[in-house]
Amino acid sequence: MDDPYRLVACSFHDHLESWAVRRTVLRVVWRDGDETREAVTTLDDVFAADGADWVRLATGDIIRADRLMAVGPSG
């Protein structure tokens, strides 16, 4: 998938960082090619690389931030 990166809102990025620091259990839904994937997990890291923001889940999945469709507390 070579689509150009679209910036995410600063407030959303701040939420991602806060959830990662607090180890909040989240329901995360994201686009993976033509598929939609979902996990209930924590965020291990939020980082910038290759001109984009990324999220590393505790599951080991690494997701470009603009491919996130929904993120929020699981309970």
LINSULFEN-V938924 format. One record per residue. N is the residue number from 1. PHI is phi in whole degrees, 0 to 359 (NA if undefined). D_CENTER is the distance of its C-alpha to the mean C-alpha in Angstrom with 1 decimal. Layout:
n->N phi->PHI d_center->D_CENTER
n->N phi->PHI d_center->D_CENTER
//
This chain:
n->1 phi->NA d_center->16.7
n->2 phi->249 d_center->17.9
n->3 phi->290 d_center->16.8
n->4 phi->293 d_center->16.6
n->5 phi->290 d_center->13.6
n->6 phi->249 d_center->13.5
n->7 phi->303 d_center->12.8
n->8 phi->264 d_center->10.5
n->9 phi->299 d_center->12.7
n->10 phi->303 d_center->13.4
n->11 phi->295 d_center->13.5
n->12 phi->294 d_center->9.9
n->13 phi->300 d_center->9.0
n->14 phi->299 d_center->11.7
n->15 phi->298 d_center->10.4
n->16 phi->302 d_center->7.2
n->17 phi->296 d_center->9.9
n->18 phi->297 d_center->12.3
n->19 phi->297 d_center->10.5
n->20 phi->295 d_center->10.1
n->21 phi->296 d_center->13.7
n->22 phi->276 d_center->15.0
n->23 phi->59 d_center->13.5
n->24 phi->290 d_center->13.0
n->25 phi->284 d_center->12.8
n->26 phi->235 d_center->10.2
n->27 phi->263 d_center->10.3
n->28 phi->242 d_center->7.1
n->29 phi->238 d_center->8.3
n->30 phi->213 d_center->7.6
n->31 phi->274 d_center->10.4
n->32 phi->228 d_center->11.8
n->33 phi->67 d_center->15.0
n->34 phi->268 d_center->17.1
n->35 phi->257 d_center->15.6
n->36 phi->251 d_center->13.2
n->37 phi->243 d_center->11.6
n->38 phi->214 d_center->10.9
n->39 phi->211 d_center->10.7
n->40 phi->252 d_center->11.9
n->41 phi->195 d_center->10.9
n->42 phi->252 d_center->10.1
n->43 phi->265 d_center->7.6
n->44 phi->278 d_center->10.0
n->45 phi->197 d_center->9.1
n->46 phi->233 d_center->7.6
n->47 phi->211 d_center->10.0
n->48 phi->250 d_center->11.8
n->49 phi->198 d_center->13.7
n->50 phi->55 d_center->15.7
n->51 phi->75 d_center->15.5
n->52 phi->217 d_center->11.7
n->53 phi->264 d_center->8.7
n->54 phi->227 d_center->6.4
n->55 phi->232 d_center->4.3
n->56 phi->255 d_center->7.0
n->57 phi->274 d_center->7.5
n->58 phi->296 d_center->11.1
n->59 phi->287 d_center->11.9
n->60 phi->101 d_center->11.8
n->61 phi->293 d_center->9.3
n->62 phi->242 d_center->7.8
n->63 phi->236 d_center->5.5
n->64 phi->291 d_center->6.6
n->65 phi->302 d_center->4.9
n->66 phi->284 d_center->7.9
n->67 phi->264 d_center->7.5
n->68 phi->289 d_center->5.4
n->69 phi->258 d_center->8.6
n->70 phi->205 d_center->8.7
n->71 phi->215 d_center->7.3
n->72 phi->186 d_center->10.4
n->73 phi->307 d_center->12.9
n->74 phi->280 d_center->14.3
n->75 phi->255 d_center->17.9
//
